[in-house]
Amino acid sequence: MKFKKTRIVFSVFCGVLCLLLMGLWTRSYFHCDQFLLRVTSHTCIDCGSVPGELRIRYSNFNWPFPRNWDYITSTTQLWVKCEKIAGNSPSMLGSFRYTGDGWQFPSWFAVTITLCAAIAAYQRV
């Protein structure tokens, strides 16, 4: 069997990633997390979790933080209130959507993809 050790390492990596994504998915129903990375003085990349979804956005705003990155967490109740004030209807089960400045997709989708990648390493061609 060619590349047996590489397949094992890849499957273990995908399995651990799958477990971490499941933990983030569960946490998203209690806390919303964001990781912000500054690209320029007025733009940043925002990766985070909201109830049932993962999102990646490219935002334009004046960077108020002293570092080139920042981590923000808030309660899910606060996020839901802000979404309703903004006129959005939050989906607790997750949905695929493009928001104009980024993508949001269900957490279950990311978990399924990593699980399939872990299993696919052992499929014979």
Protein Blocks (a to p, Z undefined) as FASTA:
>chain_A
ZZklmmmmmmmmmmmmmmmmmmmmmmmmmbccdddddfblmbccdddddehiacdddddd
ddfbfbfbdcddddfklmmmmmmmnopacdfkbpaddehjaccddfklmmmmmmmmmmmm
mpcZZ
